[in-house]
Amino acid sequence: TMGIIGVCFILAMIPLVLFLSALQTRPKAPMLSTFDPRKLVVEIVEPSGRSGIYFVGPEISMKQLFSQTGFITSLKDDLNVKNGMRIRLTPEGRIVTEKMESAKRLALGLPLDVNLADTHELALIPGVGDILAAKIVEHRQKAGPFKDIDQLKEMRGIKEKKLSRLRQYFYVEQSDL
C-alpha cells in the first residue's frame, strides 16, 4: 500500500510541477511586437481586398517592395518608399500613394503631421482630448501652419512638460519651398 500511495503522490504532483514550470517560462513575443526605428512602415492595399502592413528597410524602392511582398504590378517610374505611406493599387492598374490613416499610424507608433491632422485625429493622442484638439486646429487656422513642434507651447494649456510627452506623437512635414 505504501507503493501505491507513493505513485499516487507522484502522479498528483506532475500537474503542479507543469503548472509552476509554465509560470517560469516566458512566452515568445510575436514577431512584430516591437518597432524598429530603422524600419519603414508601409501599407499596401489591392482592389481585390488583399492588403498588408510591411516593415521594410529605409532605402527600399517601390519596385523592390512589390517584388518582396509578391504584389504584381508594372511600374514606369520607381519611387522611394516613405514611412507611413499607404500604397493603393486601383482596378485600372494605377498606383496611388497616400498617408496611412491616423489611427493606424498611432497604433504602429508613427507620429502625425500636426498641420494635417483634424480634431478627431488629434483627439486620439493620449493627453490631447477633444478640447485641446479643437484649440490646436483653431490655432493652426488663425496663425497658419506650424513650422516647428515647439510652436505648440504658444497655446494655452501646453507647457514644456506636456509638450515633452506629446512630442513623440507629432511631426511637421518639412516643405521643399
Secondary structure, 3 states (H helix, E strand, C coil): CHHHHHHHHHHHHHHHHHHHHHHHCCCCCCCCCCCCCCCEEEEEECCCCCEEEEEECCCCEHHHHHHHHCCCCCCCCCCECCCCEEEEECCCCCEEEEECCHHHHHHCCCCEECCCCCHHHHHCCCCCHHHHHHHHHHHHHHHCCCCCHHHHHHCCCCCHHHHHHHHHHEECCCCCC
